[in-house]
Amino acid sequence: MATKAVLQQLMANPDRLHSLVDEAKDLALLHGIVFRTHETPNSSEAVTYAPFTLFPSPVPKAVFLQALAVQTHFNTLVDKISQDPDFLEEALAGTLHGDDFTARLFDIYRKVQQEGQNQSIVVGLNRSDYMVDQREDGISSMKQIEINTIAVGGFGVSDRLPVVHRHVLKSVGLLEESKCIQDTNRTPRMSAALAKAWELYGRQKAVILFLVEDVQISKLTHCAVEKELWTRNIPVLRRRFEDVFRKGSLDGDKRLFIDGLEVAVVYYRYGYMPDHYTGQNWDARLLMERSLAVKCPDISTHLAGTKKVQQVLARPGILEKFFSEQPQVVEQIRATFAGLYTLDMGPEGDQTVAMALANPDEFVLKPQREGGGNNYFGEDIVRVLQEVKSDERRAAYILMDKIRPRTQQNFLLKRGLPLKLTSICYEVGVLGAYVRRGREMVLNEVAGHVLRTMSINDSGIIDRVTVFDNPLII
């Protein structure tokens, strides 16, 4: 956390500011907080520091602990939803007519259900994202943005960022504050869930398959997980959809093989956006989902993380269905929900459309997409809804109350980005890991937290610049 006085001193002394920034970047490079470059995304011949804030961001202790405390319940909720075909069918019914991508995923889900799932081991690596909603009366509350169930990021190369932020705080004389930056243990804990699934699969020579993209700018983050697995003597294989399509096969017991190696666990680092798929890629996804390999996530868990499911869960009585004898759990989860509204065809969806068009600045329009940068605000909400309000395409979206986040000033360090004092807000991401075998939950834990900080433009809308950060608990 940088006080206003510290920021003003740095702004008044550009030489000191640039020296501090260089120290921070050098320390990031020294500790492996690095990405490949956009110019050479498939080569490690050239790397740059991963983007980060110069100072850590203050986060209220009460809401931070609230988010951590509820994560194992969210793990359980996602797992329960993934086992409830009737709920998934009903929740996604309207969306399947309006969104082709979700419909294609659900088609794979139906085929797997019809064949009969023959793998009782399930592994989930989730991240539940929150913003601190700052009310006019000064009261803060943690509100969930979304829950991610596929290709969850935010850990890996950024794990050593606390070292950098401690140094920066010490350098500007904030010694006591530097002692409040927590170390992270998230990559080992997330990796441990994959390792447990591999162990339960029970074939020592089988591999964990990382399903990756063609352009691998984030490979070094994946390598952090791979390193943890290799330390446990668990072999890792990196392959693309294309490789699985050409070289993947199932034996008579539906064991998955690629390049002659048996696959124990498929870890999806790719496959969460429509443009990740061609006809062959859809075939490869179906092959893997039909297999005996443990999937992270399996297709039902992938669907459980959709925005539409998030909206349905906010309806009265739905959480009680999954936690029928745990009212305190229901209360904990529901306390994190912002207002969520359906856009399905019918009177309720019509009312949501009218509400959004009348006050677009009060809401966020969200499609069924992961990966960031997909939401609509303000006049863009009006434009999209005017286009789709009279047909089934509108069911591809949900509407959510716009959160009014805490804002502050910081310097965002990113290659090619001019150095300037910027208005920012942050998302707190809480990582969760679980493994289930049959009816037994073998592992269910909070695996750490991540802070991702974003720039805010002059209109108060979150920009596309997002960097890693650390919470300084206040």
C-alpha positions as CSV (number, residue, x, y, z in Angstrom):
1,M,0.0,0.0,0.0
2,A,1.4,3.4,-0.9
3,T,0.2,6.4,1.0
4,K,-0.8,9.6,-0.8
5,A,2.3,11.2,0.6
6,V,4.6,8.5,-0.8
7,L,2.9,8.7,-4.2
8,Q,3.2,12.5,-4.3
9,Q,6.9,12.3,-3.3
10,L,7.6,9.8,-6.2
11,M,5.6,11.9,-8.7
12,A,7.7,14.9,-7.6
13,N,10.9,13.0,-8.0
14,P,10.9,11.2,-11.4
15,D,14.5,9.9,-11.0
16,R,13.6,8.2,-7.7
17,L,10.4,6.8,-9.3
18,H,12.2,5.3,-12.3
19,S,14.9,3.9,-10.0
20,L,12.3,2.2,-7.8
21,V,10.5,0.8,-10.9
22,D,13.7,-0.6,-12.3
23,E,14.5,-2.3,-8.9
24,A,11.1,-3.9,-8.9
25,K,11.4,-5.2,-12.5
26,D,14.9,-6.5,-11.8
27,L,13.7,-8.3,-8.7
28,A,10.8,-9.8,-10.7
29,L,13.2,-11.1,-13.3
30,L,15.5,-12.5,-10.6
31,H,12.7,-14.5,-9.1
32,G,11.3,-15.8,-12.3
33,I,8.2,-13.7,-12.5
34,V,8.3,-13.8,-16.2
35,F,6.2,-14.3,-19.4
36,R,7.1,-15.0,-22.9
37,T,6.8,-12.0,-25.2
38,H,3.9,-11.4,-27.7
39,E,6.5,-11.1,-30.4
40,T,7.8,-14.6,-29.8
41,P,5.0,-16.4,-27.8
42,N,6.3,-19.9,-28.7
43,S,9.9,-19.3,-27.8
44,S,11.7,-18.9,-24.4
45,E,14.6,-17.2,-26.1
46,A,13.1,-13.9,-25.1
47,V,11.1,-13.2,-21.9
48,T,9.8,-10.2,-20.0
49,Y,8.6,-9.5,-16.5
50,A,5.0,-10.5,-15.9
51,P,2.8,-7.4,-15.4
52,F,2.4,-6.2,-11.8
53,T,1.6,-3.3,-9.6
54,L,4.4,-1.2,-8.1
55,F,2.6,-1.3,-4.7
56,P,0.3,-3.9,-3.1
57,S,-3.4,-2.9,-2.8
58,P,-5.2,-2.5,0.6
59,V,-8.0,-5.1,1.1
60,P,-10.4,-5.0,4.1
61,K,-9.7,-7.9,6.4
62,A,-13.3,-8.8,7.1
63,V,-14.3,-9.2,3.4
64,F,-11.1,-10.9,2.5
65,L,-11.7,-13.6,5.2
66,Q,-15.3,-13.9,4.1
67,A,-14.2,-14.9,0.6
68,L,-11.7,-17.4,1.9
69,A,-14.1,-18.9,4.4
70,V,-16.8,-19.7,1.7
71,Q,-14.5,-21.3,-0.9
72,T,-14.8,-25.0,0.3
73,H,-18.6,-24.6,0.1
74,F,-18.3,-23.3,-3.5
75,N,-16.1,-26.3,-4.3
76,T,-18.8,-28.6,-2.9
77,L,-21.6,-26.6,-4.7
78,V,-19.8,-26.9,-8.1
79,D,-19.3,-30.7,-7.5
80,K,-23.0,-31.2,-6.5
81,I,-24.2,-29.3,-9.6
82,S,-21.9,-31.4,-11.9
83,Q,-23.7,-34.5,-10.5
84,D,-27.2,-33.2,-11.1
85,P,-28.2,-33.7,-14.8
86,D,-31.8,-32.5,-14.2
87,F,-30.6,-29.3,-12.7
88,L,-28.1,-28.6,-15.5
89,E,-30.7,-29.4,-18.2
90,E,-33.3,-27.1,-16.6
91,A,-30.9,-24.3,-15.8
92,L,-29.3,-24.2,-19.3
93,A,-32.5,-24.9,-21.4
94,G,-32.9,-21.4,-22.6
95,T,-29.2,-20.8,-23.1
96,L,-28.9,-23.8,-25.4
97,H,-31.2,-22.2,-27.9
98,G,-29.4,-18.9,-27.8
99,D,-25.7,-19.8,-27.5
100,D,-24.2,-22.3,-30.0
101,F,-21.0,-22.8,-28.0
102,T,-22.8,-23.8,-24.8
103,A,-25.1,-26.0,-26.9
104,R,-22.1,-27.8,-28.4
105,L,-20.6,-28.4,-24.9
106,F,-24.0,-29.7,-23.7
107,D,-24.2,-32.1,-26.7
108,I,-20.9,-33.7,-25.5
109,Y,-22.3,-33.8,-22.0
110,R,-25.5,-35.6,-23.2
111,K,-23.4,-38.2,-25.2
112,V,-21.2,-38.9,-22.2
113,Q,-24.3,-39.3,-20.0
114,Q,-26.0,-41.7,-22.5
115,E,-22.9,-43.9,-22.6
116,G,-22.6,-43.9,-18.9
117,Q,-19.8,-42.3,-17.0
118,N,-17.2,-45.0,-16.1
119,Q,-14.8,-42.8,-14.1
120,S,-15.7,-42.2,-10.5
121,I,-12.7,-39.8,-9.8
122,V,-13.4,-36.1,-10.2
123,V,-10.8,-33.3,-9.7
124,G,-11.7,-29.6,-9.7
125,L,-9.4,-26.6,-9.7
126,N,-11.7,-23.5,-9.3
127,R,-11.3,-19.8,-8.8
128,S,-14.1,-17.7,-7.4
129,D,-13.6,-14.0,-8.2
130,Y,-14.9,-11.1,-6.1
131,M,-14.9,-7.3,-6.0
132,V,-15.3,-5.2,-2.9
133,D,-18.6,-3.3,-3.4
134,Q,-18.2,0.1,-1.8
135,R,-21.6,1.6,-0.8
136,E,-22.2,5.3,-0.4
137,D,-22.6,4.8,3.4
138,G,-19.0,3.5,3.5
139,I,-20.0,-0.2,4.2
140,S,-17.9,-2.7,2.2
141,S,-19.1,-6.2,1.1
142,M,-17.5,-8.9,-1.0
143,K,-19.6,-9.7,-4.1
144,Q,-18.9,-12.6,-6.5
145,I,-18.2,-11.7,-10.1
146,E,-18.0,-15.3,-11.3
147,I,-16.7,-18.7,-10.6
148,N,-14.2,-20.3,-13.0
149,T,-14.0,-24.0,-13.4
150,I,-11.7,-24.5,-16.5
151,A,-8.1,-23.4,-17.2
152,V,-8.0,-21.4,-13.9
153,G,-5.1,-19.0,-13.9
154,G,-3.5,-16.4,-11.6
155,F,-0.9,-18.7,-10.0
156,G,2.4,-20.0,-11.1
157,V,5.0,-17.4,-12.2
158,S,3.4,-14.7,-9.9
159,D,3.8,-16.7,-6.7
160,R,7.0,-14.9,-5.8
161,L,5.5,-11.4,-6.2
162,P,5.3,-10.9,-2.4
163,V,9.1,-10.7,-2.4
164,V,9.0,-7.8,-4.8
165,H,6.3,-5.9,-3.0
166,R,8.1,-6.3,0.4
167,H,11.2,-4.7,-1.2
168,V,9.3,-1.8,-2.7
169,L,7.6,-1.0,0.6
170,K,10.9,-1.2,2.5
171,S,12.5,1.1,-0.1
172,V,10.0,3.9,0.5
173,G,10.2,3.5,4.3
174,L,7.0,1.5,4.9
175,L,8.7,-1.2,6.9
176,E,5.7,-2.2,9.1
177,E,3.5,-2.5,6.0
178,S,6.1,-4.7,4.3
179,K,5.7,-7.3,7.2
180,C,2.0,-7.7,6.3
181,I,2.5,-9.1,2.8
182,Q,1.7,-12.8,2.9
183,D,3.6,-15.5,1.1
184,T,1.7,-17.8,-1.2
185,N,1.6,-21.6,-1.5
186,R,-1.0,-21.8,-4.2
187,T,0.8,-23.6,-7.0
188,P,1.9,-26.6,-4.8
189,R,-1.6,-26.9,-3.4
190,M,-3.4,-26.7,-6.8
191,S,-0.8,-29.2,-8.2
192,A,-1.4,-31.5,-5.2
193,A,-5.0,-32.0,-6.4
194,L,-3.9,-33.1,-9.8
195,A,-1.3,-35.4,-8.2
196,K,-4.0,-36.9,-6.0
197,A,-6.2,-37.6,-9.0
198,W,-3.2,-39.2,-10.8
199,E,-2.5,-41.4,-7.7
200,L,-6.1,-42.5,-7.4
201,Y,-6.1,-43.5,-11.1
202,G,-3.5,-46.1,-10.1
203,R,-1.3,-46.5,-13.1
204,Q,2.3,-45.4,-12.3
205,K,3.4,-45.1,-15.9
206,A,0.4,-43.1,-17.0
207,V,0.8,-39.3,-17.6
208,I,-1.0,-36.1,-16.9
209,L,-1.9,-34.5,-20.2
210,F,-1.8,-30.7,-20.4
211,L,-4.2,-29.7,-23.2
212,V,-2.6,-26.5,-24.5
213,E,-3.1,-23.8,-27.1
214,D,-1.0,-23.3,-30.3
215,V,0.2,-19.8,-29.1
216,Q,1.8,-20.6,-25.7
217,I,2.6,-17.2,-24.2
218,S,1.6,-18.5,-20.8
219,K,3.6,-21.7,-21.0
220,L,5.9,-20.6,-18.1
221,T,3.0,-20.4,-15.8
222,H,2.1,-24.0,-16.8
223,C,5.7,-25.0,-16.2
224,A,5.3,-24.0,-12.5
225,V,2.6,-26.7,-12.2
226,E,4.6,-29.2,-14.2
227,K,7.6,-28.7,-12.0
228,E,5.5,-29.6,-8.9
229,L,4.3,-32.7,-10.6
230,W,7.7,-33.9,-11.9
231,T,9.0,-33.4,-8.3
232,R,6.4,-36.0,-7.3
233,N,7.7,-38.3,-10.2
234,I,4.5,-37.7,-12.1
235,P,5.2,-37.5,-15.9
236,V,3.6,-34.7,-17.8
237,L,2.7,-34.5,-21.5
238,R,1.8,-31.2,-23.4
239,R,-0.4,-31.7,-26.4
240,R,-2.9,-29.6,-28.5
241,F,-6.4,-30.6,-29.6
242,E,-4.9,-31.4,-33.1
243,D,-2.4,-33.8,-31.5
244,V,-5.2,-35.6,-29.6
245,F,-7.3,-35.8,-32.8
246,R,-4.5,-37.3,-34.9
247,K,-2.8,-39.5,-32.3
248,G,-5.3,-40.1,-29.5
249,S,-7.2,-43.4,-29.1
250,L,-9.3,-45.4,-26.7
251,D,-8.7,-49.1,-25.9
252,G,-11.5,-51.5,-25.1
253,D,-11.7,-50.3,-21.5
254,K,-11.8,-46.6,-22.7
255,R,-8.4,-45.9,-21.5
256,L,-7.0,-42.9,-23.3
257,F,-3.7,-43.2,-25.2
258,I,-1.6,-40.6,-27.1
259,D,1.7,-41.3,-28.7
260,G,1.5,-44.8,-27.0
261,L,1.3,-43.3,-23.5
262,E,-1.7,-43.9,-21.2
263,V,-3.3,-40.7,-19.9
264,A,-4.4,-40.7,-16.3
265,V,-5.5,-37.0,-16.1
266,V,-6.5,-34.5,-18.8
267,Y,-5.8,-31.0,-17.5
268,Y,-7.5,-28.4,-19.7
269,R,-5.5,-25.3,-20.1
270,Y,-7.5,-24.5,-23.3
271,G,-10.9,-25.1,-24.7
272,Y,-13.0,-22.5,-22.9
273,M,-13.7,-20.2,-25.8
274,P,-15.6,-20.8,-29.1
275,D,-12.5,-19.9,-31.2
276,H,-10.6,-22.7,-29.5
277,Y,-12.6,-25.2,-31.5
278,T,-12.7,-26.5,-35.1
279,G,-14.6,-29.6,-36.2
280,Q,-11.6,-31.7,-35.3
281,N,-11.2,-30.1,-31.9
282,W,-14.8,-30.9,-31.0
283,D,-14.1,-34.5,-31.9
284,A,-10.9,-34.5,-29.8
285,R,-12.9,-33.0,-26.8
286,L,-15.5,-35.8,-27.2
287,L,-12.8,-38.5,-27.3
288,M,-11.2,-37.2,-24.1
289,E,-14.6,-36.8,-22.3
290,R,-15.6,-40.4,-23.3
291,S,-12.4,-41.8,-21.9
292,L,-11.5,-43.3,-18.6
293,A,-9.0,-40.5,-17.9
294,V,-9.8,-38.1,-15.1
295,K,-10.7,-34.7,-16.5
296,C,-9.9,-31.4,-14.9
297,P,-12.6,-30.3,-15.4
298,D,-14.9,-32.9,-16.8
299,I,-17.6,-31.6,-19.1
300,S,-20.3,-31.4,-16.4
301,T,-18.0,-29.3,-14.2
302,H,-17.2,-27.1,-17.2
303,L,-21.0,-26.4,-17.6
304,A,-21.4,-25.9,-13.9
305,G,-19.2,-22.8,-14.2
306,T,-21.3,-21.0,-16.8
307,K,-22.8,-17.6,-16.1
308,K,-26.3,-18.9,-16.6
309,V,-25.8,-21.5,-13.8
310,Q,-24.5,-18.6,-11.6
311,Q,-27.7,-16.6,-12.3
312,V,-30.0,-19.6,-11.5
313,L,-28.2,-20.2,-8.2
314,A,-29.2,-16.8,-7.0
315,R,-32.9,-17.7,-7.3
316,P,-34.8,-18.2,-4.0
317,G,-34.7,-21.9,-2.9
318,I,-32.0,-23.1,-5.3
319,L,-29.1,-23.2,-2.9
320,E,-31.3,-24.9,-0.3
321,K,-31.7,-27.8,-2.8
322,F,-27.9,-28.5,-2.6
323,F,-27.5,-27.7,1.1
324,S,-30.8,-28.9,2.5
325,E,-29.6,-29.3,6.1
326,Q,-27.0,-26.5,6.1
327,P,-28.7,-23.2,6.4
328,Q,-25.5,-21.5,7.5
329,V,-23.7,-22.6,4.4
330,V,-26.6,-21.2,2.3
331,E,-26.4,-17.9,4.1
332,Q,-22.6,-17.7,3.6
333,I,-22.8,-18.3,-0.1
334,R,-25.8,-16.1,-0.7
335,A,-24.1,-13.2,1.1
336,T,-21.6,-13.0,-1.8
337,F,-24.2,-12.8,-4.6
338,A,-24.8,-9.6,-6.4
339,G,-28.2,-9.1,-8.1
340,L,-28.5,-11.6,-11.1
341,Y,-31.3,-11.6,-13.6
342,T,-32.4,-13.9,-16.4
343,L,-32.7,-12.9,-20.1
344,D,-34.5,-16.1,-21.1
345,M,-37.5,-15.6,-23.4
346,G,-40.7,-14.9,-21.4
347,P,-42.1,-12.2,-19.1
348,E,-39.3,-12.3,-16.6
349,G,-36.7,-11.9,-19.3
350,D,-38.7,-9.1,-20.9
351,Q,-38.7,-7.3,-17.6
352,T,-34.9,-7.7,-17.3
353,V,-34.5,-6.2,-20.8
354,A,-36.6,-3.2,-20.0
355,M,-34.8,-2.7,-16.7
356,A,-31.4,-2.8,-18.4
357,L,-32.4,-0.5,-21.2
358,A,-33.8,2.1,-18.8
359,N,-30.7,2.2,-16.6
360,P,-27.8,0.6,-18.5
361,D,-25.1,2.2,-16.2
362,E,-26.4,0.2,-13.3
363,F,-25.7,-3.2,-14.8
364,V,-23.2,-5.5,-16.5
365,L,-24.3,-7.7,-19.5
366,K,-22.4,-11.1,-19.4
367,P,-22.2,-13.7,-22.1
368,Q,-21.4,-17.4,-21.4
369,R,-17.7,-16.9,-21.9
370,E,-14.5,-17.3,-19.9
371,G,-11.2,-15.6,-20.4
372,G,-12.0,-12.0,-19.6
373,G,-12.9,-9.0,-21.8
374,N,-16.3,-10.3,-22.8
375,N,-18.7,-8.2,-20.7
376,Y,-20.7,-5.2,-21.8
377,F,-21.3,-1.9,-20.0
378,G,-23.3,1.3,-20.5
379,E,-24.3,2.1,-24.0
380,D,-22.8,-1.2,-25.2
381,I,-25.6,-3.0,-23.2
382,V,-28.2,-0.9,-25.0
383,R,-26.6,-1.8,-28.4
384,V,-26.5,-5.5,-27.8
385,L,-29.9,-5.8,-26.2
386,Q,-31.6,-3.8,-28.9
387,E,-30.2,-6.2,-31.4
388,V,-31.2,-9.4,-29.6
389,K,-34.1,-8.5,-27.4
390,S,-36.8,-10.1,-29.6
391,D,-35.1,-13.4,-30.3
392,E,-33.6,-16.4,-28.5
393,R,-30.0,-15.0,-28.8
394,R,-30.6,-12.9,-25.7
395,A,-30.7,-16.1,-23.6
396,A,-27.0,-16.4,-24.3
397,Y,-26.5,-13.5,-21.7
398,I,-27.3,-12.8,-18.1
399,L,-27.6,-9.4,-16.4
400,M,-25.8,-8.5,-13.2
401,D,-25.9,-5.5,-10.9
402,K,-22.8,-3.4,-11.5
403,I,-20.5,-3.5,-8.5
404,R,-19.0,-0.2,-7.3
405,P,-15.5,-1.2,-6.5
406,R,-13.0,0.4,-4.2
407,T,-10.7,2.5,-6.3
408,Q,-7.2,4.0,-5.6
409,Q,-4.0,5.1,-7.3
410,N,-1.1,2.9,-8.3
411,F,1.5,2.4,-10.9
412,L,0.9,-0.5,-13.3
413,L,4.1,-2.1,-14.7
414,K,3.7,-3.7,-18.0
415,R,6.0,-4.0,-20.9
416,G,5.2,-1.2,-23.4
417,L,2.8,0.6,-21.0
418,P,3.8,4.2,-20.2
419,L,4.6,4.8,-16.6
420,K,1.9,6.9,-15.0
421,L,-0.2,7.1,-11.9
422,T,-3.4,5.3,-12.7
423,S,-6.8,4.8,-11.2
424,I,-7.3,1.1,-10.4
425,C,-9.6,-1.4,-8.8
426,Y,-9.0,-5.1,-8.1
427,E,-10.5,-8.5,-8.1
428,V,-9.8,-11.0,-5.3
429,G,-9.7,-14.5,-6.7
430,V,-9.9,-17.4,-4.2
431,L,-8.5,-20.7,-5.4
432,G,-10.1,-23.9,-4.5
433,A,-9.1,-27.6,-5.1
434,Y,-11.1,-30.7,-4.6
435,V,-10.9,-34.4,-5.5
436,R,-13.8,-36.8,-5.2
437,R,-13.9,-40.6,-5.7
438,G,-17.4,-42.0,-5.9
439,R,-19.3,-40.4,-3.0
440,E,-16.2,-39.7,-1.0
441,M,-14.7,-36.2,-1.0
442,V,-11.0,-37.1,-0.7
443,L,-9.7,-33.5,-0.7
444,N,-11.5,-30.1,-0.4
445,E,-9.6,-27.0,0.5
446,V,-8.8,-23.4,-0.1
447,A,-5.6,-23.3,-2.2
448,G,-4.8,-19.7,-1.8
449,H,-5.7,-16.3,-3.2
450,V,-4.7,-14.1,-6.1
451,L,-5.2,-10.4,-6.7
452,R,-5.6,-9.0,-10.2
453,T,-5.7,-5.3,-10.5
454,M,-7.2,-3.4,-13.5
455,S,-7.0,0.2,-14.8
456,I,-10.1,2.3,-14.8
457,N,-10.7,4.8,-17.6
458,D,-12.1,8.3,-17.2
459,S,-15.7,7.0,-17.5
460,G,-15.2,4.7,-14.5
461,I,-15.2,1.6,-16.7
462,I,-12.6,-1.1,-16.2
463,D,-10.0,-1.0,-19.0
464,R,-8.3,-4.0,-20.6
465,V,-5.0,-3.5,-18.7
466,T,-4.8,-6.2,-15.9
467,V,-1.8,-7.0,-13.8
468,F,-0.8,-9.1,-10.8
469,D,-1.0,-7.7,-7.4
470,N,-0.8,-8.6,-3.7
471,P,-3.3,-7.8,-0.9
472,L,-2.2,-5.8,2.0
473,I,-4.8,-6.6,4.6
474,I,-6.2,-3.6,6.5
